[in-house]
Amino acid sequence: MKGKSKGQLEAEISETTTKFQIQNIGKGPSEVKTHILGDIIFIRLKGALTVAENTLSYDQEGLNLVKQSRIHLFSNPRSNLGDSITEIIGVEVKCILLDICDIKKELFLTLCLGDNLEERFGW
């Protein structure tokens, strides 16, 4: 953790999130952007939905089904995304929030942390 820039950590988090997506969904996103802001990490995954999820998400009922399945996956202790990111940043991930844009079909993750990374590392 010491000596890494904010950009390096954001890139590592993006890479870890992509690996998680591939291992657990079978398909990686076409693009991932990660932003660290104080005690929050925002992750935007473009092209992360499967063909089935894209089809389901065209109405509200299907979109809610996709969200619920993804929330269950990302919050499942066996999936370890939070643990993997905690290992990268050296600060506990307290919770992971998830949403899906029904227009752009993009996945958004918000990670709430146990400490302010910008203050801790002086970025």
Secondary structure as UniProt FT lines:
FT   TURN            2..3
FT   HELIX           6..25
FT   STRAND          31..37
FT   TURN            38..39
FT   STRAND          40..46
FT   HELIX           51..56
FT   TURN            57..58
FT   HELIX           60..75
FT   TURN            77..79
FT   HELIX           81..89
FT   STRAND          93..101
FT   TURN            102..105
FT   STRAND          106..113
FT   HELIX           117..121
//
